[in-house]
Structure formats: structure tokens, C-alpha cells
Amino acid sequence: MAKKTHGLGRGLDSLFAEAEEWGTSVQEIAVGDLDPNPDQPRRTFRDDGIVQLADSIREQGVLQPLLVVPTRNGRYRIIAGERRYRAGRMAGLETLPCIIRDIDVIQQMEVALIENLQREDLNPMEAARGIEALMKQCGYTQEKVSARLGKSRPAVANMLRLLSLPQEVTDLVREETLTAGHARALAGLERREDQIRLAQKAAAEGLNVRQLEALAAQIRSGKAIKPKARPKALPAELGELQEKIQEKTGLKSVLSGSVSRGRIVLSYSSREELERLNELLDRMEV
């Protein structure tokens, strides 16, 4: 039977759904025979997320098989499922369910990128570099990337614009101090020093995307940005309370005001942190 064209833009689920069509089935492969993909676009894996997935695997097993390709000496390279692989090892599994596919390098890159874009949001910089790799190594245009990933052409172009930013800015995005929206606002500035200065200001003052866009517009119009007045130092007891809140909740906390009146702001940067706060509040209920 002739192979059908992969509908990668339709999502990763279609690849697994077509397993029977390709004459493959799920096989248990020893964890020691699996190798991570060196071209994996994701470079950072959140430890707390892997721990939670390992706990789930201990209770329910691996619900989604890994997608692998055979290499040499009886080994297999992971194309989709490295988080499950890491969590399975942490859970002490000796084998993992896998679907074996014999696909070319270009398809391997596409599948690895799509899995990360659809299963768990990639860091914006990792997504941009993954798309850049598809274009450089596979000769794709932005239009071709857009069609293959099921994303709009402007969305692809905006992601690639992030790669032009200085490292001082991309580091803040990679660390999730700034979002992709912040980065796009900064990419609209011509001068590198303006990009770095505004990025640091947004990170230090917790500016949202709209606020940063307004400041960027001021710079493009030639207007000077008025420096923000430094907040007054907290009284010693409030400073200690701020540190205690941060220690107990695990979240960034900012206190402002006096001992008689003020405000407490908690900031979270992931769903896991929000759920942890919710659990903490549940335990406080009387």
C-alpha cells in the first residue's frame, strides 16, 4: 500500500491513529535501548512537571506510547515522548510502550516540533529555534512551515522575529520572566540598547504586554520615557512578612504600603504553581 502524505498540521494525534495503516503496533521497548533525540527543540524540562508525570505513571501507567525510529545496534531514537521517557525512568519502569516508525529526518524534525508545540507549550525561544531549524535544514519557506504546522503565516513570522533580539532579552524570555508578547513588542524597536533597557525595565517593574507596547511606541515616536519613582523601602516587619509569604507559598510576593494599610501581590508563572497555591488555600480552610 502506498504511504499517504502525513497531515502533520492536523496534529500529532493523527500520527498515532495511523499506526495500523503503516503496519506497526505498540511494542514494549527496554528503557535502556531508548535514546533522546539530539534535535529535540525543547532544551529545558521543568523538574516539577516530570515529577508529577512520574507520579501519574506509577498510578496509571503510560497512557500514550512514545514514537521512535530504529537506529543502529538495536537501539531506538525518541521522536515524540521524551517527557514520558524521563518520567518513566524516574518511575522505575524497565520498558516503555512505543510505536516504531521508519521516517526520514525531515519528518522526524516536524514530529518533534509539533509534539512540543501541541502537547506542552514550548518556551517561545525554543519554538522559534525549532522553526528556524526546519527552514535551514529542510529548505522550508515561512509559507511551508505555516502549512506543515497548521499555524498562520503571521504567527510563524512573529516567532522568527524573536531570534533577532539580543541575548539579554532572550534570556529573560527563556527564563519566563518575560512572555512572547513582551518579546514581540521589543522586536519592533530598532536599537539594541532600547530593547535591552525596556526588557530590563519590564522585568524589574512587572510590566504587562500592553504597558510595554506603550513604552515602545513612545520610543519609536521619539518621546523620552519618564523614570518611575522608586518605591519606598518597606518597614522591617513588612520585609520579613514578604519573605515569609514567598517561602510558604513558593510564589513571588510583593508588599506595598504600611503596617496599617497596603497590598500583597502574588505572582505565579505556571499552572503547577497556581495549583500548589490552591492546595495550600484548601488546607487553610477551617
C-alpha positions as CSV (number, residue, x, y, z in Angstrom):
1,M,0.0,0.0,0.0
2,A,1.4,3.4,-0.9
3,K,2.1,5.6,2.0
4,K,-0.2,8.6,2.5
5,T,1.0,12.1,2.9
6,H,1.3,12.9,6.6
7,G,-1.2,15.5,7.8
8,L,1.2,16.9,10.4
9,G,-0.8,20.2,10.5
10,R,-3.8,18.2,11.7
11,G,-2.0,17.4,14.9
12,L,0.2,14.7,16.5
13,D,-2.9,12.5,17.2
14,S,-3.2,11.7,13.5
15,L,0.3,10.1,13.5
16,F,-0.6,7.7,16.3
17,A,-4.0,7.0,14.8
18,E,-2.4,5.8,11.6
19,A,-0.2,3.2,13.3
20,E,-2.3,0.3,11.9
21,E,-2.2,1.8,8.4
22,W,1.6,1.7,8.5
23,G,1.6,-1.9,9.7
24,T,3.0,-1.0,13.1
25,S,1.8,-1.7,16.6
26,V,2.7,-0.7,20.1
27,Q,5.7,-2.6,21.4
28,E,7.4,-2.6,24.8
29,I,11.0,-1.5,24.4
30,A,13.6,-1.5,27.2
31,V,14.3,1.9,28.6
32,G,18.0,1.3,28.3
33,D,17.6,0.9,24.5
34,L,16.0,4.3,24.0
35,D,18.0,7.5,23.2
36,P,16.7,11.1,23.4
37,N,16.6,13.0,20.1
38,P,19.6,15.3,19.8
39,D,17.5,17.5,17.5
40,Q,14.8,17.9,20.2
41,P,13.6,21.5,20.1
42,R,12.9,21.6,23.8
43,R,16.1,22.2,25.8
44,T,14.6,22.6,29.3
45,F,12.3,20.3,31.1
46,R,10.6,21.5,34.2
47,D,11.5,19.2,37.1
48,D,8.2,19.6,38.9
49,G,6.3,18.6,35.7
50,I,8.4,15.5,35.3
51,V,7.9,14.5,38.9
52,Q,4.1,14.9,38.6
53,L,4.1,12.9,35.4
54,A,6.2,10.2,37.1
55,D,3.6,10.0,39.9
56,S,0.8,9.7,37.4
57,I,2.7,6.9,35.5
58,R,3.2,5.0,38.8
59,E,-0.6,5.0,39.3
60,Q,-1.9,4.7,35.8
61,G,0.9,3.6,33.6
62,V,2.0,5.3,30.3
63,L,-1.2,6.2,28.6
64,Q,0.4,7.5,25.3
65,P,3.0,5.4,23.6
66,L,6.3,7.0,22.5
67,L,7.1,7.5,18.8
68,V,10.6,6.1,18.0
69,V,12.7,5.3,14.9
70,P,15.2,2.4,14.8
71,T,18.9,3.5,14.7
72,R,21.8,1.1,14.9
73,N,22.8,-1.8,17.2
74,G,19.2,-2.5,18.1
75,R,18.6,1.0,19.6
76,Y,15.8,3.5,19.0
77,R,15.7,7.3,18.9
78,I,12.8,9.1,20.6
79,I,11.0,11.3,18.2
80,A,7.9,12.1,20.3
81,G,7.6,11.4,24.1
82,E,10.8,12.5,25.8
83,R,8.9,13.8,28.8
84,R,7.2,10.3,29.2
85,Y,10.7,8.8,28.8
86,R,12.2,10.9,31.5
87,A,9.2,10.4,33.8
88,G,9.1,6.6,33.1
89,R,12.8,6.3,34.1
90,M,12.0,8.3,37.3
91,A,9.1,6.0,38.0
92,G,11.4,3.0,37.7
93,L,9.9,1.4,34.6
94,E,12.0,-1.1,32.8
95,T,10.1,-0.8,29.5
96,L,8.0,1.8,27.8
97,P,5.3,1.3,25.1
98,C,6.5,2.6,21.7
99,I,5.3,2.8,18.1
100,I,8.2,2.2,15.8
101,R,8.3,4.2,12.6
102,D,10.8,4.4,9.8
103,I,10.5,8.0,8.8
104,D,13.1,10.4,7.3
105,V,15.0,13.1,9.1
106,I,12.7,15.9,7.9
107,Q,9.6,14.2,9.2
108,Q,11.4,13.4,12.5
109,M,12.1,17.2,12.9
110,E,8.5,18.0,12.1
111,V,7.0,15.5,14.5
112,A,9.4,16.5,17.4
113,L,8.5,20.2,16.9
114,I,4.7,19.5,16.6
115,E,4.6,17.4,19.7
116,N,6.2,20.1,21.8
117,L,4.0,22.8,20.3
118,Q,0.8,20.9,20.9
119,R,1.4,18.8,24.0
120,E,3.1,21.3,26.3
121,D,3.8,24.9,25.3
122,L,7.4,25.3,24.2
123,N,9.4,28.2,25.6
124,P,8.9,30.8,22.8
125,M,12.6,30.9,22.1
126,E,12.8,27.1,21.7
127,A,9.8,27.2,19.4
128,A,11.4,29.9,17.3
129,R,14.7,28.0,17.0
130,G,12.8,24.8,16.1
131,I,11.1,26.6,13.3
132,E,14.4,28.1,12.2
133,A,15.9,24.6,12.1
134,L,13.1,23.4,9.9
135,M,13.7,26.2,7.4
136,K,17.5,25.9,7.4
137,Q,17.9,22.1,7.4
138,C,14.8,21.3,5.3
139,G,14.8,24.3,3.0
140,Y,11.3,25.3,4.1
141,T,9.8,28.8,3.4
142,Q,7.7,30.5,6.0
143,E,4.6,29.5,4.0
144,K,5.7,25.9,4.0
145,V,6.3,25.9,7.8
146,S,2.9,27.6,8.2
147,A,1.1,24.8,6.2
148,R,3.0,22.0,7.9
149,L,2.5,23.2,11.5
150,G,-1.1,24.4,11.0
151,K,-0.2,28.0,12.1
152,S,-0.8,31.2,10.3
153,R,1.9,32.8,8.3
154,P,2.0,36.0,10.5
155,A,2.3,33.7,13.6
156,V,5.3,32.0,12.1
157,A,6.9,35.3,11.1
158,N,6.3,36.7,14.6
159,M,8.0,33.7,16.2
160,L,11.0,34.1,14.0
161,R,11.3,37.8,14.8
162,L,12.2,36.8,18.4
163,L,15.5,35.4,17.1
164,S,16.7,38.9,16.2
165,L,16.6,40.0,19.9
166,P,19.7,40.4,22.0
167,Q,20.7,37.6,24.3
168,E,20.0,39.8,27.3
169,V,16.3,39.8,26.2
170,T,16.0,36.2,25.0
171,D,17.4,35.0,28.3
172,L,14.5,36.8,30.1
173,V,12.0,35.1,27.8
174,R,13.7,31.7,28.2
175,E,13.6,32.1,32.0
176,E,9.8,33.0,31.6
177,T,10.4,36.4,33.2
178,L,9.0,37.9,30.0
179,T,6.5,36.4,27.7
180,A,6.5,36.0,23.9
181,G,4.1,39.1,23.8
182,H,6.8,41.1,25.6
183,A,9.4,39.9,23.2
184,R,7.3,40.8,20.1
185,A,6.8,44.3,21.5
186,L,10.6,44.7,21.9
187,A,11.3,43.2,18.5
188,G,9.6,46.3,17.0
189,L,12.3,48.6,18.3
190,E,15.3,49.3,16.0
191,R,18.1,49.9,18.6
192,R,19.5,47.1,20.6
193,E,20.1,49.3,23.6
194,D,16.4,50.3,23.7
195,Q,15.4,46.6,23.5
196,I,17.6,45.7,26.4
197,R,16.7,48.7,28.5
198,L,13.0,48.2,28.1
199,A,13.3,44.4,28.7
200,Q,15.1,45.0,32.0
201,K,12.5,47.7,33.0
202,A,9.6,45.3,32.2
203,A,11.2,42.5,34.2
204,A,12.1,44.8,37.2
205,E,8.7,46.5,37.4
206,G,6.5,43.6,36.3
207,L,5.1,45.5,33.3
208,N,2.4,43.7,31.3
209,V,2.5,43.5,27.5
210,R,0.2,46.5,26.9
211,Q,2.3,48.7,29.2
212,L,5.5,47.6,27.4
213,E,3.9,48.2,24.0
214,A,3.0,51.8,25.1
215,L,6.6,52.4,26.2
216,A,7.9,51.0,22.9
217,A,5.6,53.3,21.0
218,Q,7.0,56.3,23.0
219,I,10.5,55.4,21.9
220,R,9.5,55.0,18.2
221,S,7.8,58.4,18.3
222,G,11.0,60.0,19.8
223,K,9.5,60.7,23.2
224,A,11.6,60.2,26.3
225,I,10.4,57.7,28.9
226,K,10.0,59.2,32.4
227,P,11.8,57.2,35.0
228,K,9.5,55.6,37.5
229,A,9.8,56.7,41.1
230,R,11.5,54.1,43.3
231,P,9.1,52.6,45.8
232,K,9.8,53.4,49.4
233,A,11.7,50.8,51.4
234,L,9.4,48.5,53.4
235,P,9.4,48.7,57.2
236,A,11.5,45.8,58.6
237,E,8.5,43.8,59.8
238,L,6.8,44.0,56.4
239,G,10.0,43.0,54.7
240,E,10.2,39.9,56.9
241,L,6.5,39.2,56.2
242,Q,7.1,39.4,52.4
243,E,9.9,36.9,52.7
244,K,7.8,34.6,54.8
245,I,4.9,34.7,52.3
246,Q,7.3,33.9,49.5
247,E,8.8,31.0,51.5
248,K,5.5,29.5,52.5
249,T,3.7,29.8,49.1
250,G,6.7,29.3,46.8
251,L,5.5,32.3,44.8
252,K,7.0,35.7,44.2
253,S,5.4,38.1,46.6
254,V,5.4,41.9,46.6
255,L,4.1,44.0,49.6
256,S,3.5,47.7,49.4
257,G,2.1,50.2,51.9
258,S,2.4,50.4,55.7
259,V,1.6,48.2,58.7
260,S,-1.9,49.7,58.8
261,R,-2.8,49.6,55.1
262,G,-1.3,48.1,52.0
263,R,-1.4,45.5,49.3
264,I,0.0,42.0,48.8
265,V,0.6,40.7,45.2
266,L,1.4,37.1,44.5
267,S,2.8,36.1,41.0
268,Y,2.8,32.6,39.5
269,S,4.5,31.5,36.3
270,S,3.0,28.1,35.7
271,R,-0.2,26.1,36.2
272,E,1.7,23.9,38.7
273,E,2.4,26.9,40.9
274,L,-1.3,28.0,40.7
275,E,-2.5,24.5,41.6
276,R,0.0,24.4,44.5
277,L,-1.4,27.7,45.8
278,N,-4.9,26.3,45.5
279,E,-4.0,23.3,47.5
280,L,-2.4,25.5,50.2
281,L,-5.6,27.5,50.5
282,D,-7.6,24.3,50.7
283,R,-5.5,23.2,53.7
284,M,-6.1,26.5,55.4
285,E,-9.9,26.1,55.4
286,V,-11.3,25.6,58.8
